[in-house]
């Protein structure tokens, strides 16, 4: 007997019945906020099907020229690549170089890099960088 409701297990409905009821309630009483089907259809319309050329805008790697040349030869020269350094390596190098700074300023630098890392666009990141350098 389940402790919380004091109902014998034999009297409880099957899981399938409960799931059907919850799905029905969600679709009829919760203002139809579930757009899963529409979003899935939209995403399927935008997915890569192999007929169009693959465009790559960003590449994450380290400052190794062999890695850059391999990507250029694989993806072709028609892509304009912006090489991004791995976030871990950026922070590791910053932490190594900020050891000589006062803790307040070192924390401020790391905090600003963190904010730029989680910016939503390249424009927002550039704006944050300009604002931080101006300080």
DSSP file (Angstrom, degrees, kcal/mol; ACC not computed):
  #  RESIDUE AA STRUCTURE BP1 BP2  ACC     N-H-->O    O-->H-N    N-H-->O    O-->H-N    TCO  KAPPA ALPHA  PHI   PSI    X-CA   Y-CA   Z-CA
    1    1 A X              0   0    0      0, 0.0     7,-0.2     0, 0.0     2,-0.1   0.000 360.0 360.0 360.0 123.5    0.0    0.0    0.0
    2    2 A X  B  >> -A    7   0A   0      5,-1.2     4,-1.3     1,-0.1     5,-0.5  -0.387 360.0-142.7 -60.6 132.8    1.5    3.4   -1.0
    3    3 A X  T  45S+     0   0    0      1,-0.2    -1,-0.1     2,-0.2     0, 0.0   0.862  89.3  57.9 -67.3 -37.9    2.2    5.4    2.1
    4    4 A X  T  45S+     0   0    0      1,-0.2    -1,-0.2     3,-0.1    -2,-0.0   0.885 121.8  19.0 -68.5 -40.6    1.3    8.8    0.9
    5    5 A X  T  45S-     0   0    0      2,-0.1    -1,-0.2    -3,-0.1    -2,-0.2   0.492  90.9-130.7-110.5  -5.2   -2.3    8.2   -0.2
    6    6 A X  T  <5 +     0   0    0     -4,-1.3     2,-0.4     1,-0.2    -3,-0.1   0.916  59.2 140.1  53.5  46.8   -3.2    5.1    1.7
    7    7 A X  B   < -A    2   0A   0     -5,-0.5    -5,-1.2     2,-0.0    -1,-0.2  -0.972  57.2-113.1-119.4 133.3   -4.6    3.4   -1.5
    8    8 A X    >>  -     0   0    0     -2,-0.4     3,-1.2    -7,-0.2     4,-0.5  -0.354  23.8-123.5 -63.3 145.7   -4.0   -0.2   -2.3
    9    9 A X  G >4 S+     0   0    0      1,-0.3     3,-1.1     2,-0.2    -1,-0.1   0.826 109.7  61.0 -61.0 -33.0   -1.8   -0.8   -5.3
   10   10 A X  G 34 S+     0   0    0      1,-0.2    -1,-0.3     0, 0.0    -2,-0.1   0.777 100.9  54.5 -66.3 -25.3   -4.4   -2.9   -7.0
   11   11 A X  G <4 S+     0   0    0     -3,-1.2    -1,-0.2     2,-0.1    -2,-0.2   0.582  87.4  99.5 -85.1  -9.8   -6.8    0.1   -7.0
   12   12 A X  S << S-     0   0    0     -3,-1.1     3,-0.1    -4,-0.5     2,-0.0  -0.486  79.0-112.0 -76.7 146.6   -4.4    2.4   -8.8
   13   13 A X        -     0   0    0     -2,-0.1    -1,-0.1     1,-0.1    -2,-0.1  -0.312  39.9 -90.1 -73.0 162.4   -4.8    2.9  -12.5
   14   14 A X     >  -     0   0    0      1,-0.1     4,-1.8     4,-0.0     3,-0.3  -0.316  33.7-114.3 -67.9 156.2   -2.3    1.6  -15.0
   15   15 A X  H  > S+     0   0    0      1,-0.2     4,-2.7     2,-0.2     5,-0.2   0.864 116.1  58.7 -60.0 -37.6    0.6    3.9  -16.0
   16   16 A X  H  > S+     0   0    0      1,-0.2     4,-2.3     2,-0.2    -1,-0.2   0.887 105.0  49.7 -60.1 -40.3   -0.7    4.1  -19.6
   17   17 A X  H  > S+     0   0    0     -3,-0.3     4,-2.3     2,-0.2    -1,-0.2   0.911 111.4  48.4 -65.8 -43.2   -4.1    5.5  -18.3
   18   18 A X  H  X S+     0   0    0     -4,-1.8     4,-2.5     2,-0.2    -2,-0.2   0.912 112.2  49.0 -64.5 -43.1   -2.3    8.2  -16.2
   19   19 A X  H  X S+     0   0    0     -4,-2.7     4,-2.5     2,-0.2    -2,-0.2   0.904 110.8  50.1 -64.1 -41.6    0.0    9.2  -19.1
   20   20 A X  H  X S+     0   0    0     -4,-2.3     4,-2.4    -5,-0.2    -1,-0.2   0.914 112.1  48.2 -62.5 -42.3   -3.0    9.4  -21.5
   21   21 A X  H  X S+     0   0    0     -4,-2.3     4,-2.7     2,-0.2    -2,-0.2   0.925 112.2  47.9 -64.0 -44.5   -4.9   11.6  -19.0
   22   22 A X  H  X S+     0   0    0     -4,-2.5     4,-2.4     2,-0.2    -2,-0.2   0.890 112.9  48.6 -66.9 -37.8   -1.9   13.9  -18.4
   23   23 A X  H  X S+     0   0    0     -4,-2.5     4,-2.1     2,-0.2    -1,-0.2   0.916 112.6  48.4 -66.0 -42.2   -1.3   14.3  -22.2
   24   24 A X  H  X S+     0   0    0     -4,-2.4     4,-1.9    -5,-0.2     5,-0.3   0.928 113.3  47.4 -62.2 -45.2   -4.9   15.1  -22.8
   25   25 A X  H  X>S+     0   0    0     -4,-2.7     4,-2.8     1,-0.2     5,-0.6   0.915 111.1  51.3 -62.6 -43.7   -5.0   17.6  -19.9
   26   26 A X  H  X5S+     0   0    0     -4,-2.4     4,-0.8     1,-0.2     6,-0.4   0.898 114.1  43.0 -61.8 -41.2   -1.8   19.3  -21.1
   27   27 A X  H  <5S+     0   0    0     -4,-2.1    -1,-0.2    -5,-0.2    -2,-0.2   0.790 125.1  32.1 -78.7 -26.9   -3.1   19.7  -24.7
   28   28 A X  H  <5S+     0   0    0     -4,-1.9     3,-0.3    -5,-0.2    -2,-0.2   0.802 127.6  30.5-100.8 -31.7   -6.6   20.9  -23.8
   29   29 A X  H  <5S+     0   0    0     -4,-2.8    -3,-0.2    -5,-0.3    -2,-0.1   0.590 103.6  69.6-107.3 -12.4   -6.2   22.8  -20.6
   30   30 A X  S ><<S-     0   0    0     -4,-0.8     3,-1.1    -5,-0.6    -1,-0.2  -0.058 110.5-102.2-102.9  35.2   -2.7   24.3  -20.7
   31   31 A X  T 3   -     0   0    0     -3,-0.3    -4,-0.1     1,-0.2    -3,-0.1   0.734  60.4 -81.9  56.7  29.1   -3.5   26.9  -23.5
   32   32 A X  T 3  S+     0   0    0     -6,-0.4    -1,-0.2    -5,-0.2    -5,-0.1   0.868  75.9 156.4  48.9  47.7   -1.7   24.7  -26.1
   33   33 A X    <   +     0   0    0     -3,-1.1     2,-0.9    -7,-0.3    -1,-0.2   0.372  40.9 101.7 -82.2   6.1    1.7   25.9  -25.2
   34   34 A X        +     0   0    0     -8,-0.2     3,-0.3     1,-0.1     4,-0.1  -0.797  36.4 162.7 -97.7 103.6    3.3   22.8  -26.6
   35   35 A X     >  +     0   0    0     -2,-0.9     4,-2.6     1,-0.2     5,-0.2  -0.090  32.0 123.9-107.7  32.6    4.7   23.6  -30.1
   36   36 A X  H  > S+     0   0    0      1,-0.2     4,-2.6     2,-0.2     5,-0.2   0.912  73.6  48.7 -62.1 -44.1    6.9   20.5  -30.3
   37   37 A X  H  > S+     0   0    0     -3,-0.3     4,-2.1     1,-0.2    -1,-0.2   0.917 113.3  46.5 -64.4 -42.8    5.4   19.3  -33.5
   38   38 A X  H  > S+     0   0    0      2,-0.2     4,-2.2     1,-0.2    -1,-0.2   0.906 113.9  48.4 -66.1 -41.7    5.7   22.7  -35.2
   39   39 A X  H  X S+     0   0    0     -4,-2.6     4,-2.6     2,-0.2     5,-0.2   0.901 110.6  50.9 -65.8 -40.3    9.3   23.2  -34.0
   40   40 A X  H  X S+     0   0    0     -4,-2.6     4,-2.4    -5,-0.2    -1,-0.2   0.907 110.7  49.1 -63.3 -40.9   10.3   19.7  -35.2
   41   41 A X  H  X S+     0   0    0     -4,-2.1     4,-1.5     2,-0.2    -2,-0.2   0.901 112.2  48.8 -64.8 -40.5    8.8   20.4  -38.6
   42   42 A X  H  X S+     0   0    0     -4,-2.2     4,-1.0     2,-0.2    -2,-0.2   0.914 112.2  47.9 -64.2 -43.8   10.7   23.7  -38.8
   43   43 A X  H >X S+     0   0    0     -4,-2.6     4,-0.9     1,-0.2     3,-0.6   0.902 109.3  53.0 -66.0 -41.1   14.0   22.1  -37.8
   44   44 A X  H 3< S+     0   0    0     -4,-2.4     3,-0.3     1,-0.2    -1,-0.2   0.838 105.8  55.4 -63.2 -31.4   13.6   19.3  -40.3
   45   45 A X  H 3< S+     0   0    0     -4,-1.5    -1,-0.2     1,-0.2    -2,-0.2   0.787 112.5  42.2 -69.8 -26.9   13.1   21.9  -43.0
   46   46 A X  H << S+     0   0    0     -4,-1.0    -1,-0.2    -3,-0.6    -2,-0.2   0.504  88.2 117.2 -97.3  -5.4   16.4   23.6  -42.1
   47   47 A X  S  < S-     0   0    0     -4,-0.9     2,-0.4    -3,-0.3    -3,-0.0  -0.207  75.6 -97.6 -69.3 157.0   18.5   20.5  -41.7
   48   48 A X        -     0   0    0      1,-0.1    -1,-0.1     2,-0.1    -2,-0.1  -0.571  37.1-179.5 -74.2 125.0   21.5   19.7  -43.9
   49   49 A X        -     0   0    0     -2,-0.4    -1,-0.1    -3,-0.1    -2,-0.1   0.464  45.9-110.8-107.9  -2.5   20.5   17.3  -46.6
   50   50 A X  S    S+     0   0    0      2,-0.1     4,-0.1     3,-0.0    -2,-0.1   0.281  97.0  93.7  95.4 -11.6   23.9   17.0  -48.4
   51   51 A X  S    S+     0   0    0      2,-0.1     2,-0.2     0, 0.0    -3,-0.0   0.815  76.2  62.9 -84.7 -31.1   22.9   18.8  -51.6
   52   52 A X  S    S-     0   0    0      1,-0.1     2,-0.2     3,-0.0    -2,-0.1  -0.555  96.2 -94.3 -94.3 161.1   24.1   22.2  -50.6
   53   53 A X        -     0   0    0     -2,-0.2     2,-0.5     1,-0.1    -1,-0.1  -0.476  40.1-115.6 -72.6 139.9   27.7   23.2  -49.8
   54   54 A X        -     0   0    0     -2,-0.2     2,-0.5    -4,-0.1    -1,-0.1  -0.663  28.7-157.6 -79.3 122.0   28.7   23.1  -46.2
   55   55 A X        -     0   0    0     -2,-0.5     2,-0.5    24,-0.0    24,-0.0  -0.894   7.5-170.3-104.4 124.9   29.5   26.6  -44.9
   56   56 A X        +     0   0    0     -2,-0.5    24,-0.2     1,-0.1     3,-0.1  -0.962  13.9 170.7-115.9 127.6   31.7   26.8  -41.8
   57   57 A X        +     0   0    0     -2,-0.5    25,-1.9     1,-0.2     2,-0.4   0.767  65.8  36.8-103.6 -34.6   32.1   30.2  -40.1
   58   58 A X  E     -b   82   0B   0     23,-0.2     2,-0.4    25,-0.0    -1,-0.2  -0.928  56.5-172.4-125.5 145.6   33.9   29.3  -36.9
   59   59 A X  E     -b   83   0B   0     23,-2.2    25,-3.8    -2,-0.4     2,-0.5  -0.998  13.6-148.5-134.5 131.3   36.6   26.7  -36.1
   60   60 A X  E     +b   84   0B   0     -2,-0.4     2,-0.3    23,-0.2    25,-0.2  -0.877  44.5 108.2-103.4 129.3   37.8   25.9  -32.6
   61   61 A X  E     -b   85   0B   0     23,-2.7    25,-0.7    -2,-0.5     2,-0.1  -0.942  61.7 -82.5-170.7-171.9   41.4   24.9  -32.2
   62   62 A X        -     0   0    0     -2,-0.3     2,-0.6    23,-0.2     6,-0.1  -0.407  56.1 -83.3-102.1-173.9   44.7   26.0  -30.9
   63   63 A X  S    S+     0   0    0     -2,-0.1     2,-0.5     4,-0.1    22,-0.0  -0.026  80.7 132.4 -84.1  34.5   47.3   28.1  -32.6
   64   64 A X     >  -     0   0    0     -2,-0.6     4,-1.6     1,-0.1     3,-0.1  -0.762  48.4-153.9 -91.4 125.4   48.8   25.2  -34.5
   65   65 A X  H  > S+     0   0    0     -2,-0.5     4,-2.7     1,-0.2     5,-0.2   0.842  92.8  58.7 -69.3 -33.2   49.3   25.9  -38.2
   66   66 A X  H  > S+     0   0    0      1,-0.2     4,-2.0     2,-0.2    -1,-0.2   0.898 106.1  49.1 -63.1 -39.9   49.1   22.2  -39.2
   67   67 A X  H  > S+     0   0    0      2,-0.2     4,-2.0     1,-0.2    -1,-0.2   0.920 111.9  48.6 -65.4 -43.3   45.6   22.0  -37.7
   68   68 A X  H  X S+     0   0    0     -4,-1.6     4,-2.4     1,-0.2    -2,-0.2   0.921 111.3  49.7 -62.1 -45.1   44.5   25.2  -39.6
   69   69 A X  H  X S+     0   0    0     -4,-2.7     4,-2.4     1,-0.2    -1,-0.2   0.867 108.4  53.7 -63.7 -36.5   45.9   23.9  -42.9
   70   70 A X  H  X S+     0   0    0     -4,-2.0     4,-1.9     2,-0.2    -1,-0.2   0.912 110.3  46.3 -65.0 -42.0   44.1   20.6  -42.4
   71   71 A X  H  X S+     0   0    0     -4,-2.0     4,-2.9     2,-0.2     5,-0.3   0.918 112.2  51.1 -66.3 -42.3   40.8   22.3  -42.0
   72   72 A X  H  X S+     0   0    0     -4,-2.4     4,-1.4     1,-0.2    -2,-0.2   0.909 112.6  45.5 -61.7 -42.0   41.4   24.6  -44.9
   73   73 A X  H  < S+     0   0    0     -4,-2.4    -1,-0.2     2,-0.2    -2,-0.2   0.830 116.6  46.0 -72.3 -29.9   42.2   21.7  -47.2
   74   74 A X  H  < S+     0   0    0     -4,-1.9    -2,-0.2    -5,-0.2    -1,-0.2   0.930 121.7  33.0 -76.6 -46.9   39.2   19.7  -46.0
   75   75 A X  H  < S-     0   0    0     -4,-2.9     3,-0.2     1,-0.2    -2,-0.2   0.578 111.5-119.3 -90.3  -9.7   36.5   22.4  -46.1
   76   76 A X    ><  -     0   0    0     -4,-1.4     3,-0.7    -5,-0.3    -1,-0.2  -0.049  23.8 -85.5  91.1 163.6   37.9   24.2  -49.1
   77   77 A X  T 3  S+     0   0    0      1,-0.2    -1,-0.2    -4,-0.1    -4,-0.1   0.494 109.9  81.6 -88.3  -2.7   39.1   27.8  -49.5
   78   78 A X  T 3  S+     0   0    0     -3,-0.2     2,-0.4     2,-0.1    -1,-0.2   0.619  75.9  87.6 -78.9  -9.9   35.7   29.2  -50.2
   79   79 A X  S <  S-     0   0    0     -3,-0.7     2,-0.9    -7,-0.1   -22,-0.1  -0.722  72.8-142.5 -88.3 136.5   34.9   29.3  -46.5
   80   80 A X        -     0   0    0     -2,-0.4     2,-0.4   -24,-0.2    -2,-0.1  -0.867  28.5-161.7 -96.5 105.8   35.9   32.4  -44.5
   81   81 A X        -     0   0    0     -2,-0.9     2,-0.6   -23,-0.1   -23,-0.2  -0.695  18.2-159.5 -96.2 139.1   37.0   30.8  -41.2
   82   82 A X  E     -b   58   0B   0    -25,-1.9   -23,-2.2    -2,-0.4     2,-0.5  -0.974  21.5-140.8-111.3 118.0   37.4   32.6  -37.9
   83   83 A X  E     -b   59   0B   0     -2,-0.6     2,-0.4   -25,-0.2   -23,-0.2  -0.670  16.7-165.0 -85.3 123.5   39.6   30.5  -35.7
   84   84 A X  E     -b   60   0B   0    -25,-3.8   -23,-2.7    -2,-0.5     2,-0.3  -0.887  15.5-131.1-107.5 137.2   38.5   30.4  -32.0
   85   85 A X  E     -b   61   0B   0     -2,-0.4   -23,-0.2   -25,-0.2     5,-0.1  -0.650  38.6 -91.8 -85.6 144.3   40.9   29.3  -29.3
   86   86 A X     >  -     0   0    0    -25,-0.7     4,-2.0    -2,-0.3     3,-0.3  -0.276  32.1-129.1 -54.3 133.8   39.5   26.7  -26.8
   87   87 A X  H  > S+     0   0    0      1,-0.2     4,-2.6     2,-0.2     5,-0.2   0.858 106.9  56.6 -58.6 -38.0   38.0   28.5  -23.8
   88   88 A X  H  > S+     0   0    0      1,-0.2     4,-2.8     2,-0.2    -1,-0.2   0.936 107.9  46.9 -60.1 -45.8   39.9   26.4  -21.4
   89   89 A X  H  > S+     0   0    0     -3,-0.3     4,-2.2     2,-0.2    -1,-0.2   0.865 110.9  52.6 -66.9 -35.2   43.2   27.4  -23.0
   90   90 A X  H  X S+     0   0    0     -4,-2.0     4,-2.3     2,-0.2    -1,-0.2   0.964 113.9  42.2 -61.6 -50.8   42.2   31.1  -23.0
   91   91 A X  H  X S+     0   0    0     -4,-2.6     4,-2.9     1,-0.2     5,-0.2   0.885 112.8  53.7 -66.5 -38.4   41.4   31.0  -19.3
   92   92 A X  H  X S+     0   0    0     -4,-2.8     4,-1.9    -5,-0.2    -1,-0.2   0.921 111.6  45.1 -62.4 -43.1   44.5   29.0  -18.4
   93   93 A X  H  X S+     0   0    0     -4,-2.2     4,-1.9     2,-0.2    -2,-0.2   0.887 113.7  49.8 -67.6 -38.4   46.7   31.5  -20.1
   94   94 A X  H  X S+     0   0    0     -4,-2.3     4,-1.8     2,-0.2    -2,-0.2   0.923 110.5  49.8 -65.7 -43.5   44.9   34.4  -18.5
   95   95 A X  H  < S+     0   0    0     -4,-2.9     4,-0.4     1,-0.2    -1,-0.2   0.884 110.3  51.3 -62.8 -37.3   45.2   32.8  -15.1
   96   96 A X  H >< S+     0   0    0     -4,-1.9     3,-0.6    -5,-0.2    -1,-0.2   0.893 115.1  41.8 -65.7 -39.0   48.9   32.2  -15.6
   97   97 A X  H 3< S+     0   0    0     -4,-1.9     3,-0.5     1,-0.2    -2,-0.2   0.675 109.1  57.7 -86.0 -16.8   49.5   35.9  -16.6
   98   98 A X  T >< S+     0   0    0     -4,-1.8     3,-1.1     1,-0.2    -1,-0.2   0.396  76.8  93.9 -93.8   4.8   47.3   37.5  -14.0
   99   99 A X  T <  S+     0   0    0     -3,-0.6    -1,-0.2    -4,-0.4    -2,-0.1   0.812  84.4  53.3 -63.5 -28.3   49.2   35.9  -11.0
  100  100 A X  T 3  S+     0   0    0     -3,-0.5    -1,-0.2    -4,-0.2    -2,-0.1   0.597  97.0  86.3 -83.2  -9.7   51.3   39.1  -10.8
  101  101 A X  S <  S-     0   0    0     -3,-1.1     2,-0.1     1,-0.1    -3,-0.0  -0.410  93.8 -89.8 -85.9 164.0   48.2   41.3  -10.6
  102  102 A X     >  -     0   0    0      1,-0.1     4,-2.4    -2,-0.1     3,-0.3  -0.454  41.4-114.6 -66.2 147.5   46.3   42.3   -7.5
  103  103 A X  H  > S+     0   0    0      1,-0.2     4,-2.6     2,-0.2     5,-0.2   0.845 113.2  56.8 -57.4 -36.8   43.5   39.8   -6.9
  104  104 A X  H  > S+     0   0    0      1,-0.2     4,-1.8     2,-0.2    -1,-0.2   0.946 112.2  40.6 -60.3 -48.0   40.7   42.4   -7.5
  105  105 A X  H  > S+     0   0    0     -3,-0.3     4,-2.2     2,-0.2    -2,-0.2   0.867 113.8  53.2 -70.7 -36.9   42.0   43.2  -11.0
  106  106 A X  H  X S+     0   0    0     -4,-2.4     4,-2.2     2,-0.2    -1,-0.2   0.924 110.7  47.4 -63.3 -43.7   42.7   39.6  -11.8
  107  107 A X  H  X S+     0   0    0     -4,-2.6     4,-2.5    -5,-0.2    -2,-0.2   0.871 110.1  53.6 -64.4 -36.7   39.2   38.6  -10.8
  108  108 A X  H  X S+     0   0    0     -4,-1.8     4,-2.3    -5,-0.2    -2,-0.2   0.910 108.8  48.8 -64.6 -42.3   37.8   41.5  -12.9
  109  109 A X  H  X S+     0   0    0     -4,-2.2     4,-2.2     2,-0.2    -2,-0.2   0.937 113.7  45.7 -63.1 -46.9   39.7   40.3  -16.0
  110  110 A X  H  X S+     0   0    0     -4,-2.2     4,-2.3     1,-0.2    -2,-0.2   0.894 112.3  52.0 -65.2 -39.1   38.5   36.7  -15.6
  111  111 A X  H  X S+     0   0    0     -4,-2.5     4,-2.3     2,-0.2    -1,-0.2   0.904 109.7  49.2 -63.0 -41.8   34.9   37.9  -15.0
  112  112 A X  H  X S+     0   0    0     -4,-2.3     4,-2.3     2,-0.2    -2,-0.2   0.896 110.4  49.9 -66.3 -39.6   35.0   40.0  -18.1
  113  113 A X  H  X S+     0   0    0     -4,-2.2     4,-2.3     2,-0.2    -1,-0.2   0.899 109.6  52.4 -64.2 -39.6   36.3   37.1  -20.2
  114  114 A X  H  X S+     0   0    0     -4,-2.3     4,-1.7     2,-0.2    -2,-0.2   0.918 109.3  49.4 -60.9 -44.4   33.5   35.0  -18.8
  115  115 A X  H  < S+     0   0    0     -4,-2.3    -2,-0.2     1,-0.2    -1,-0.2   0.903 112.2  47.6 -62.7 -41.5   30.9   37.6  -19.8
  116  116 A X  H >< S+     0   0    0     -4,-2.3     3,-1.2     1,-0.2    -1,-0.2   0.867 107.4  57.1 -68.2 -35.0   32.3   37.8  -23.3
  117  117 A X  H 3< S+     0   0    0     -4,-2.3    -1,-0.2     1,-0.3    -2,-0.2   0.886 110.9  42.6 -62.6 -38.5   32.4   34.0  -23.6
  118  118 A X  T 3< S+     0   0    0     -4,-1.7    -1,-0.3    -5,-0.1    -2,-0.2   0.198  84.2 126.9 -97.0  16.9   28.7   33.7  -22.9
  119  119 A X    <   -     0   0    0     -3,-1.2    -3,-0.1     1,-0.1     6,-0.0  -0.408  62.1-131.1 -69.7 153.9   27.6   36.6  -25.1
  120  120 A X  S    S+     0   0    0     -2,-0.1     2,-0.3     1,-0.0    -1,-0.1   0.637  79.6  18.8 -86.4 -14.7   24.9   35.7  -27.6
  121  121 A X  S  > S-     0   0    0      1,-0.1     4,-2.0     0, 0.0     5,-0.1  -0.960  75.2-110.6-149.3 165.8   26.5   37.2  -30.7
  122  122 A X  H  > S+     0   0    0     -2,-0.3     4,-2.4     2,-0.2     5,-0.2   0.858 118.6  55.0 -66.2 -34.4   29.8   38.4  -32.1
  123  123 A X  H  > S+     0   0    0      2,-0.2     4,-2.4     1,-0.2    -1,-0.2   0.925 107.9  47.8 -64.8 -44.4   28.5   42.0  -32.0
  124  124 A X  H  > S+     0   0    0      1,-0.2     4,-2.4     2,-0.2    -2,-0.2   0.897 111.9  50.5 -63.6 -39.5   27.7   41.7  -28.3
  125  125 A X  H  X S+     0   0    0     -4,-2.0     4,-2.4     2,-0.2    -2,-0.2   0.915 111.3  47.9 -64.0 -43.5   31.1   40.2  -27.6
  126  126 A X  H  X S+     0   0    0     -4,-2.4     4,-2.5     2,-0.2    -2,-0.2   0.885 111.3  51.1 -65.3 -38.4   32.8   43.0  -29.5
  127  127 A X  H  X S+     0   0    0     -4,-2.4     4,-2.2     2,-0.2    -2,-0.2   0.921 111.2  47.7 -64.5 -44.0   30.8   45.6  -27.6
  128  128 A X  H  X S+     0   0    0     -4,-2.4     4,-2.4     2,-0.2    -2,-0.2   0.904 111.5  50.9 -62.5 -41.1   31.7   44.1  -24.3
  129  129 A X  H  X S+     0   0    0     -4,-2.4     4,-2.3     1,-0.2    -2,-0.2   0.923 110.8  47.8 -64.3 -44.1   35.4   43.9  -25.2
  130  130 A X  H  X S+     0   0    0     -4,-2.5     4,-1.8     1,-0.2    -1,-0.2   0.903 112.7  49.4 -63.1 -40.4   35.4   47.6  -26.3
  131  131 A X  H  X S+     0   0    0     -4,-2.2     4,-0.8     1,-0.2    -2,-0.2   0.893 112.3  47.4 -66.6 -39.3   33.7   48.6  -23.1
  132  132 A X  H  < S+     0   0    0     -4,-2.4     3,-0.4     1,-0.2    -1,-0.2   0.872 111.6  49.7 -71.4 -36.5   36.1   46.7  -20.9
  133  133 A X  H  < S+     0   0    0     -4,-2.3    -1,-0.2     1,-0.2    -2,-0.2   0.856 107.3  56.0 -69.4 -33.6   39.2   48.0  -22.7
  134  134 A X  H  <        0   0    0     -4,-1.8    -1,-0.2     1,-0.2    -2,-0.2   0.733 360.0 360.0 -70.4 -21.4   37.8   51.6  -22.3
  135  135 A X     <        0   0    0     -4,-0.8    -1,-0.2    -3,-0.4    -2,-0.1   0.491 360.0 360.0 -68.8 360.0   37.6   51.2  -18.5
